[in-house]
């Protein structure tokens, strides 16, 4: 089955724009417009005010366009622009999605789809927006300026180096297994590692996987096979095997396979 998947993917030709992995923590501010594209007036149903309120409540620094702080006025790239998308094709539900874009109109983060079945528009928009905002509410946001990153203490760097060496040591031990350690035992140890939860966010030609920092950790590109994605910049694929998402990478000498915990 896996060989058939590889065979199918080998004939898929995908061209896409380069994608720079960016982190929410790279941005200091959230810019809130006075109206969204689907709105008929400024701050209709107080949706824009609610967006600003929620971002500020959960640790972000949000401003309306006309009240930006001086450093953001002089450098708009310090902030992300918040947009709210309304799925007007849904007859019985109000569906909203919060989208954050940088100063180059590149999507940095998308929320989950917030839904409401309430018939009253104001209540429905309020309920759907709050549900969509749970994505940002659950992330651990902390602005990290370039100055702060460069000023990290040496002790932290040393700790990181130690971890890297320790992990490298594990890899060597796995390759040069003592005679009393069987392949089966090694496989069990690998599967016992706790799986990190990744959120799949739709992008052009596929999805981006984001962890809880939030940070983009992997780009999945669509293929012609169902539930099979090509990993950008890797000789690897992600596919669904009996309800479990699997990552498989061919490094030339062997194939590395591991489970992924992905929430679409």
RAJO-V586049 format. One record per residue. N is the residue number from 1. RES is the residue in three letters. SS is DSSP state (2 for helix, 1 for strand, 0 for the rest). OMEGA is omega as a letter, one per 20 degrees, with the letter a starting at -180 (NA if undefined). Layout:
n = <N;N>
res = <RES;RES>
ss = <SS;SS>
omega = <OMEGA;OMEGA>
This chain:
n = <1;2;3;4;5;6;7;8;9;10;11;12;13;14;15;16;17;18;19;20;21;22;23;24;25;26;27;28;29;30;31;32;33;34;35;36;37;38;39;40;41;42;43;44;45;46;47;48;49;50;51;52;53;54;55;56;57;58;59;60;61;62;63;64;65;66;67;68;69;70;71;72;73;74;75;76;77;78;79;80;81;82;83;84;85;86;87;88;89;90;91;92;93;94;95;96;97;98;99;100;101;102;103;104;105;106;107;108;109;110;111;112;113;114;115;116;117;118;119;120;121;122;123;124;125;126;127;128;129;130;131;132;133;134;135;136;137;138;139;140;141;142;143;144;145;146;147;148;149;150;151;152;153;154;155;156;157;158;159;160;161;162;163;164;165;166;167;168;169;170;171;172;173;174;175;176;177;178;179;180;181;182;183;184;185;186;187;188;189;190;191;192;193;194;195;196;197;198;199;200;201;202;203;204;205;206;207;208;209;210;211;212;213;214;215;216;217;218;219;220;221;222;223;224;225;226;227;228;229;230;231;232;233;234;235;236;237;238;239;240;241;242;243;244;245;246;247;248;249;250;251;252;253;254;255;256;257;258;259;260;261;262;263;264>
res = <UNK;UNK;UNK;UNK;UNK;UNK;UNK;UNK;UNK;UNK;UNK;UNK;UNK;UNK;UNK;UNK;UNK;UNK;UNK;UNK;UNK;UNK;UNK;UNK;UNK;UNK;UNK;UNK;UNK;UNK;UNK;UNK;UNK;UNK;UNK;UNK;UNK;UNK;UNK;UNK;UNK;UNK;UNK;UNK;UNK;UNK;UNK;UNK;UNK;UNK;UNK;UNK;UNK;UNK;UNK;UNK;UNK;UNK;UNK;UNK;UNK;UNK;UNK;UNK;UNK;UNK;UNK;UNK;UNK;UNK;UNK;UNK;UNK;UNK;UNK;UNK;UNK;UNK;UNK;UNK;UNK;UNK;UNK;UNK;UNK;UNK;UNK;UNK;UNK;UNK;UNK;UNK;UNK;UNK;UNK;UNK;UNK;UNK;UNK;UNK;UNK;UNK;UNK;UNK;UNK;UNK;UNK;UNK;UNK;UNK;UNK;UNK;UNK;UNK;UNK;UNK;UNK;UNK;UNK;UNK;UNK;UNK;UNK;UNK;UNK;UNK;UNK;UNK;UNK;UNK;UNK;UNK;UNK;UNK;UNK;UNK;UNK;UNK;UNK;UNK;UNK;UNK;UNK;UNK;UNK;UNK;UNK;UNK;UNK;UNK;UNK;UNK;UNK;UNK;UNK;UNK;UNK;UNK;UNK;UNK;UNK;UNK;UNK;UNK;UNK;UNK;UNK;UNK;UNK;UNK;UNK;UNK;UNK;UNK;UNK;UNK;UNK;UNK;UNK;UNK;UNK;UNK;UNK;UNK;UNK;UNK;UNK;UNK;UNK;UNK;UNK;UNK;UNK;UNK;UNK;UNK;UNK;UNK;UNK;UNK;UNK;UNK;UNK;UNK;UNK;UNK;UNK;UNK;UNK;UNK;UNK;UNK;UNK;UNK;UNK;UNK;UNK;UNK;UNK;UNK;UNK;UNK;UNK;UNK;UNK;UNK;UNK;UNK;UNK;UNK;UNK;UNK;UNK;UNK;UNK;UNK;UNK;UNK;UNK;UNK;UNK;UNK;UNK;UNK;UNK;UNK;UNK;UNK;UNK;UNK;UNK;UNK;UNK;UNK;UNK;UNK;UNK;UNK;UNK;UNK;UNK;UNK;UNK;UNK>
ss = <0;2;2;2;2;2;2;2;2;0;0;0;0;0;0;0;0;0;0;0;0;0;1;2;2;2;0;0;1;1;1;1;0;0;0;0;0;0;0;0;0;0;0;2;2;2;2;2;2;2;2;2;2;2;2;2;2;0;0;0;0;1;1;1;2;2;2;0;0;2;2;2;2;2;0;2;2;2;1;1;1;1;1;1;1;1;0;0;0;0;0;0;0;1;1;1;1;1;1;1;1;0;0;0;0;0;1;1;1;1;0;0;0;1;1;1;0;0;0;0;2;2;2;2;2;2;2;2;2;2;2;2;2;2;2;2;2;2;0;0;0;0;0;0;0;2;2;2;2;2;0;0;0;2;2;2;2;2;2;2;2;2;2;2;2;2;2;2;2;2;2;2;2;2;2;0;0;0;0;0;0;0;2;2;2;2;2;2;2;2;2;0;0;0;0;0;1;1;1;1;1;1;1;0;0;1;1;1;1;1;0;0;0;0;1;1;1;1;1;1;1;1;0;0;0;0;0;1;1;1;1;0;0;0;0;1;1;1;1;1;1;0;0;1;1;1;1;1;1;1;0;0;0;0;1;1;1;1;1;1;1;1;1;0>
omega = <a;r;r;r;r;a;r;a;a;r;r;r;a;r;a;r;r;a;r;a;a;a;r;a;r;a;a;a;r;a;a;r;r;r;r;a;a;a;r;r;r;r;r;a;a;a;r;r;r;r;r;a;a;r;r;a;a;r;r;a;a;a;r;a;a;a;a;r;a;a;r;r;a;r;a;a;r;a;r;a;a;r;r;a;a;r;a;a;r;a;a;r;r;a;a;r;r;a;r;a;r;a;r;r;r;r;r;a;r;r;r;r;r;a;r;r;a;a;r;a;a;r;a;r;r;a;a;r;r;r;r;a;r;r;a;r;a;r;r;a;r;a;r;r;r;a;a;r;a;a;r;a;a;a;a;r;r;r;r;r;r;r;a;r;a;r;r;r;r;a;r;a;r;a;a;a;r;a;a;r;a;r;a;r;r;r;r;r;a;a;a;r;a;a;r;a;r;r;r;a;a;r;r;r;r;a;r;r;a;r;a;a;j;r;r;a;a;r;r;a;a;r;r;r;a;r;r;a;r;a;a;r;r;r;a;r;r;a;a;a;r;r;a;r;a;r;a;a;r;a;r;a;a;r;r;a;r;r;r;r;a;r;r;NA>
